[in-house]
Amino acid sequence: MFRRPVVRWLLLGLVLIVIGVWPAAVAPVTLAAAGAAHVLAVIPGPVLLLAAVAAWLRHRPAPKPATA
């Protein structure tokens, strides 16, 4: 497949790096997602809805000015 052995060694090194580093790199992301899910599960639904409505009212798009 490859005629140059250097390419094989580089691909092997890349695969080993990805396989070895991937679990360590993805662990903080999973922990953050689990923490966010826990925080959202503790807050009651109506409170989240009220906060979403308040945020929308505060940051709603301004109406376009009327042109004559």
N, C-alpha and C positions, 0 to 999 in steps of 0.2 A: 504494500500500500504506500508506504513512505520510503523514499530512496535514501533519505538522509537520516542517520541515526540520531542526530541532534534534535530533530523535530519529535521523534519518539520520546526521548528523555524529557524534553520540555513538556509534552502533553502528559506524560506520566507524573511529572512533578506537579503540574497544574491539577490533575485529578486528585492526587494525594493531599494537596493543600485544601482543595474544596471539600473533600470528604472529612478531613481532620478539623477544619475551621468552622464548617457549617453549623454543627450543633452548638458550639460555643457562641457563635454570632447570633443565632436565632433565640437563644435562651432569654436574654433580656426583653426581647420583643414579646415572647409568650408570657413572661411574668407581668409585663406592663398591660397586656391585653386582659389577663386574668384579674389584675387589680382594678382595671377600669370596669370590667364586667361586675365585679363585686360591689364597687361603689355605686354603679347604676342600679344594681339589684336592691340595695338598701334604701334608696330614695323612692318614695311612693310615686306611682304613675301620675296622679293629678298634679303633684308638685312639679314633676318634669314637664308636663303639658303647660302649666302656668308659666314656668320659666321660659319655655320655648315661645309662647305667645308674647311675653314681655320682651324677649330679645328681638322678635320679629317687629313688634311695634316700635321699638327703639331704633332699629336699623332698617326699616322698610324703605324701599326706593321712593325718592321724591317724585311727585307727579310732574309730567312734562309741562312747561309753561305754554299757555295758549298763544298761538300765533295769529296775528290779524291779517 
